[in-house]
Amino acid sequence: MKTLLAIVLVGAAATACADPVAPFSWMQGCWRATDDAEAGSGEQWMSAAGGTVIGMSRTVRKGKTVAWEFLQIREVEPGKLAYIAMSSGRAPTTFALLRQDGKEFVFENLAHDFPQRIIYRRDGEQKLFARIEGSVQGKAKGIDFPMTRIPCEAP
């Protein structure tokens, strides 16, 4: 009986210590933009650790970086995850996790100008679809960012 109790307690402790961002582990690695973006455009995500997934993105046009972001997915309070973006040197913006199902994650901040939603959806292990959406002057707007996994040392 003591052995069974010990197993239950160890299992409960392991569950309590589980990294809340572990469901985002599949994002780890480098992702190349596959739309009309130039070489060097895409995202890179570190592994989930310490309650945080850290990433960065870059958009290149005509051979120059025109936009970049530092990104975090982390627990902002117990049981509440958020996506925090610092775009091209602006102040960080926080988007609360609205829903997740293992393949798609939707973050939302209705008080933000644009975007109000950030969506990440995976298609297998090699495809990542990011989307930003919301409204601009009362009109719905959405921008898609399809990406393919690449080795991180590749340009």
C-alpha positions in Angstrom: 0.0 0.0 0.0 2.9 2.4 0.8 4.4 1.7 -2.6 1.1 2.6 -4.4 0.8 5.8 -2.3 4.3 6.7 -3.2 3.7 6.2 -6.9 0.5 8.3 -6.8 2.3 11.1 -5.0 5.3 11.1 -7.4 2.9 11.1 -10.3 1.0 14.0 -8.8 4.2 16.0 -8.2 5.4 15.4 -11.7 2.0 16.7 -13.1 2.1 19.7 -10.8 5.6 20.6 -12.0 4.9 20.0 -15.7 5.9 23.0 -17.8 2.8 24.9 -18.8 4.2 25.7 -22.2 5.1 22.1 -23.1 2.2 21.9 -25.6 4.2 24.5 -27.7 7.3 22.2 -27.9 6.5 21.3 -31.5 7.3 24.9 -32.6 10.9 24.5 -31.6 13.3 25.1 -34.5 13.5 27.2 -37.6 10.7 28.1 -40.0 11.1 29.6 -43.5 8.3 31.8 -44.9 6.9 30.1 -48.0 4.8 32.9 -49.4 6.4 35.7 -51.5 8.8 36.6 -48.7 12.5 36.8 -49.5 15.1 34.4 -48.1 15.8 35.1 -44.5 12.1 35.7 -43.7 10.6 33.4 -41.1 10.7 32.5 -37.4 12.9 30.6 -35.0 11.7 29.2 -31.7 13.7 27.9 -28.8 12.6 24.8 -26.8 10.0 25.0 -24.1 11.8 25.4 -20.8 11.3 27.2 -17.5 7.7 28.1 -18.4 8.7 30.0 -21.5 9.0 29.5 -25.2 11.1 32.2 -26.8 11.1 33.1 -30.5 12.0 35.7 -33.0 10.8 36.6 -36.5 12.2 38.6 -39.4 10.7 39.9 -42.6 13.1 40.7 -45.5 12.1 42.7 -48.6 14.5 43.9 -51.3 17.4 42.4 -49.4 16.7 44.4 -46.2 15.1 43.5 -42.9 11.8 45.6 -42.8 10.3 44.1 -39.7 11.3 41.9 -36.7 9.8 40.7 -33.5 10.9 39.2 -30.3 8.3 36.7 -29.1 7.4 34.8 -25.9 4.8 32.3 -25.0 4.6 32.1 -21.2 2.5 31.7 -18.1 1.6 35.3 -17.0 -0.2 34.1 -13.9 -1.1 30.6 -12.6 -3.0 28.7 -15.3 -3.0 31.7 -17.8 -0.7 31.6 -20.9 0.0 34.5 -23.2 1.8 35.4 -26.4 3.9 38.5 -25.9 5.3 40.3 -29.0 7.8 43.1 -29.1 7.6 44.3 -32.7 10.4 46.3 -34.3 11.4 47.9 -31.0 7.9 48.9 -29.9 6.6 48.2 -26.4 5.6 44.6 -25.7 1.9 43.6 -26.5 0.3 40.7 -24.6 -2.3 38.4 -26.2 -4.0 36.0 -23.9 -4.4 32.4 -24.9 -8.1 32.1 -26.0 -8.1 28.4 -27.0 -5.9 25.5 -27.9 -6.4 22.0 -29.2 -2.9 20.8 -29.7 -2.8 21.7 -33.4 -4.0 25.2 -33.2 -3.4 28.0 -30.7 -5.4 31.2 -30.7 -4.3 34.3 -28.7 -6.4 37.5 -28.4 -6.1 41.1 -27.3 -9.3 42.9 -28.3 -7.9 46.2 -27.0 -4.9 46.2 -29.4 -5.2 48.2 -32.7 -4.1 45.4 -35.1 -3.9 42.5 -34.9 -6.4 41.5 -32.3 -5.8 37.8 -32.8 -2.7 35.7 -33.4 -3.2 32.1 -34.6 -0.6 29.3 -34.9 -1.7 26.1 -36.6 0.5 23.1 -37.4 0.1 20.7 -40.3 2.1 17.7 -39.4 5.7 18.3 -38.4 6.9 20.3 -41.3 4.3 23.0 -41.9 3.4 26.0 -39.7 0.6 28.5 -40.5 0.7 31.7 -38.6 -2.1 34.2 -39.1 -2.9 37.7 -37.7 -6.4 39.1 -37.8 -8.7 41.7 -36.5 -10.3 44.8 -37.8 -8.9 48.1 -39.1 -11.3 51.0 -39.3 -14.2 48.6 -38.9 -13.2 46.3 -41.7 -12.0 42.7 -41.1 -8.4 42.0 -42.1 -6.3 38.9 -42.0 -2.7 38.2 -43.0 -1.4 34.6 -43.4 2.2 33.5 -42.9 2.7 30.0 -44.2 6.1 28.5 -43.2 8.1 25.3 -43.6 10.5 23.7 -41.1 14.1 24.0 -42.2 17.4 23.2 -40.5 18.4 26.1 -38.3 21.8 26.4 -40.0 20.2 26.9 -43.4 19.8 30.5 -44.8 
